[in-house]
Amino acid sequence: MKIALVTGASSGMGREFVKQISQKYPKLDEIWVIARRIDRLSELQKEVKTPLKIIGLDLTKDESLNEFESILAEYKPDVKILVNSAGYGKIGNVEELAYEDVTGMIDLNCKALTAVTYLVLPYISNRSRIIQLASSAAFMPQPGFAIYAATKSYVLSFSKALGYELKKRNITVTSVCPGPVKTEFFDIAETEHSIPFYKKVVMADPKKVVAHAIKEAAFGKEVSVYGKLMQAFKTSSKFLPQKMVCNIISKGR
Ligand SMILES: NC(=O)c1ccc[n+]([C@@H]2O[C@H](COP(=O)([O-])OP(=O)(O)OC[C@H]3O[C@@H](n4cnc5c(N)ncnc54)[C@H](OP(=O)(O)O)[C@@H]3O)[C@@H](O)[C@H]2O)c1
């Protein structure tokens, strides 16, 4: 059974990945969709032709990861596409954040993403694709979004290295690094503090970001960055002094 597996499929880019993968890869037998809100996942079935296997899991919980491992062992799918989209961020200085968010961002964005990738690896066949949702926040430390940015640097570093390890199996790993994207992400991110005005102006359309990512993953690109502005940010992050950028970010808040 050939499948795609998408975490964070109940909203935003994960949901969009499910829709676009269903259209672009009609030969897949199923798309497995993971999130906590199973009502949202069930509704998604109305919008896609490919049968969905709905898996309600809180990926920050060890018992959920154990359950996921058992489901894989039971069905033994051939995973052609893995998309790790589950993730969240909270804006605010570290000392202002709640303890459960300080550790929760790391649990979901780093630990769960790594665990899901690791558990799926035995079921990924040659010439398959792994798509990891990182962020342009991965390119630089971000005062006021420090833990989130650090978790995404982890995703980018981990995914790049994994890509080299999997070359012999012709499996590619693409890190998707968008700037701000118009999704429910900000309903959670902005609970206590707002994003700066300039980020609101450059919000991208999730449909376009996902279409671009699927295309670049098909070509085996290591990093997918949507839009000229974010591409310029990625390039400049390689030579601009981090101290200067951190000062600018701090003053722009
Ligand atoms: N939006 C942006 O500006 C932006 C920019 C760069 C990168 N990203 C990254 O892109 C990815 C997708 O974000 P998005 O913008 O699509 O956000 P979103 O609309 O808030 O979607 C996040 C998804 O993660 C799932 N999720 C959250 N906590 C979970 C948990 N404990 N267990 C399982 N699933 C969980 C949510 O489902 P449930 O609540 O139903 O569990 C939801 O489906 C994230 O990794 C994010 O960091 C976002």
Ligand as a Chemical Component Dictionary entry (heavy atoms), coordinates in Angstrom:
data_LIG
# 
_chem_comp.id                   LIG 
_chem_comp.type                 NON-POLYMER 
_chem_comp.pdbx_formal_charge   0 
_chem_comp.three_letter_code    LIG 
# 
loop_
_chem_comp_atom.comp_id 
_chem_comp_atom.atom_id 
_chem_comp_atom.alt_atom_id 
_chem_comp_atom.type_symbol 
_chem_comp_atom.charge 
_chem_comp_atom.model_Cartn_x 
_chem_comp_atom.model_Cartn_y 
_chem_comp_atom.model_Cartn_z 
_chem_comp_atom.pdbx_ordinal 
LIG N1  N1  N 0  2.520  30.009 9.521  1  
LIG C1  C1  C 0  3.757  30.454 9.474  2  
LIG O1  O1  O 0  4.018  31.665 9.401  3  
LIG C2  C2  C 0  4.911  29.495 9.429  4  
LIG C3  C3  C 0  6.119  29.953 8.903  5  
LIG C4  C4  C 0  7.197  29.095 8.851  6  
LIG C5  C5  C 0  7.065  27.794 9.292  7  
LIG N2  N2  N 1  5.886  27.369 9.824  8  
LIG C6  C6  C 0  5.816  25.974 10.302 9  
LIG O2  O2  O 0  4.961  25.266 9.437  10 
LIG C7  C7  C 0  4.316  24.198 10.152 11 
LIG C8  C8  C 0  2.819  24.280 9.928  12 
LIG O3  O3  O 0  2.363  25.487 10.517 13 
LIG P1  P1  P 0  1.003  26.184 10.078 14 
LIG O4  O4  O 0  1.327  27.567 9.740  15 
LIG O5  O5  O -1 0.282  25.332 9.115  16 
LIG O6  O6  O 0  0.273  26.193 11.504 17 
LIG P2  P2  P 0  -1.173 25.702 11.976 18 
LIG O7  O7  O 0  -2.217 26.070 10.988 19 
LIG O8  O8  O 0  -1.307 26.184 13.367 20 
LIG O9  O9  O 0  -1.021 24.106 11.964 21 
LIG C9  C9  C 0  -0.292 23.417 12.934 22 
LIG C10 C10 C 0  -0.669 21.959 12.897 23 
LIG O10 O10 O 0  0.072  21.267 13.923 24 
LIG C11 C11 C 0  -0.813 20.416 14.622 25 
LIG N3  N3  N 0  -0.395 20.215 16.010 26 
LIG C12 C12 C 0  -0.171 21.189 16.951 27 
LIG N4  N4  N 0  0.136  20.616 18.115 28 
LIG C13 C13 C 0  0.119  19.270 17.922 29 
LIG C14 C14 C 0  0.342  18.145 18.765 30 
LIG N5  N5  N 0  0.674  18.294 20.057 31 
LIG N6  N6  N 0  0.229  16.905 18.240 32 
LIG C15 C15 C 0  -0.110 16.738 16.946 33 
LIG N7  N7  N 0  -0.332 17.760 16.088 34 
LIG C16 C16 C 0  -0.223 19.006 16.582 35 
LIG C17 C17 C 0  -2.165 21.142 14.590 36 
LIG O11 O11 O 0  -3.222 20.224 14.729 37 
LIG P3  P3  P 0  -4.086 19.991 16.063 38 
LIG O12 O12 O 0  -4.196 21.320 16.772 39 
LIG O13 O13 O 0  -5.396 19.495 15.523 40 
LIG O14 O14 O 0  -3.358 18.959 16.827 41 
LIG C18 C18 C 0  -2.148 21.709 13.172 42 
LIG O15 O15 O 0  -2.646 20.747 12.275 43 
LIG C19 C19 C 0  4.752  24.336 11.605 44 
LIG O16 O16 O 0  5.816  23.455 11.848 45 
LIG C20 C20 C 0  5.236  25.779 11.696 46 
LIG O17 O17 O 0  6.204  25.933 12.686 47 
LIG C21 C21 C 0  4.809  28.182 9.897  48 
# 
loop_
_chem_comp_bond.comp_id 
_chem_comp_bond.atom_id_1 
_chem_comp_bond.atom_id_2 
_chem_comp_bond.value_order 
_chem_comp_bond.pdbx_ordinal 
LIG N1  C1  SING 1  
LIG C1  O1  DOUB 2  
LIG C1  C2  SING 3  
LIG C2  C3  SING 4  
LIG C2  C21 DOUB 5  
LIG C3  C4  DOUB 6  
LIG C4  C5  SING 7  
LIG C5  N2  DOUB 8  
LIG N2  C6  SING 9  
LIG N2  C21 SING 10 
LIG C6  O2  SING 11 
LIG C6  C20 SING 12 
LIG O2  C7  SING 13 
LIG C7  C8  SING 14 
LIG C7  C19 SING 15 
LIG C8  O3  SING 16 
LIG O3  P1  SING 17 
LIG P1  O4  DOUB 18 
LIG P1  O5  SING 19 
LIG P1  O6  SING 20 
LIG O6  P2  SING 21 
LIG P2  O7  DOUB 22 
LIG P2  O8  SING 23 
LIG P2  O9  SING 24 
LIG O9  C9  SING 25 
LIG C9  C10 SING 26 
LIG C10 O10 SING 27 
LIG C10 C18 SING 28 
LIG O10 C11 SING 29 
LIG C11 N3  SING 30 
LIG C11 C17 SING 31 
LIG N3  C12 SING 32 
LIG N3  C16 SING 33 
LIG C12 N4  DOUB 34 
LIG N4  C13 SING 35 
LIG C13 C14 SING 36 
LIG C13 C16 DOUB 37 
LIG C14 N5  SING 38 
LIG C14 N6  DOUB 39 
LIG N6  C15 SING 40 
LIG C15 N7  DOUB 41 
LIG N7  C16 SING 42 
LIG C17 O11 SING 43 
LIG C17 C18 SING 44 
LIG O11 P3  SING 45 
LIG P3  O12 DOUB 46 
LIG P3  O13 SING 47 
LIG P3  O14 SING 48 
LIG C18 O15 SING 49 
LIG C19 O16 SING 50 
LIG C19 C20 SING 51 
LIG C20 O17 SING 52 
# 
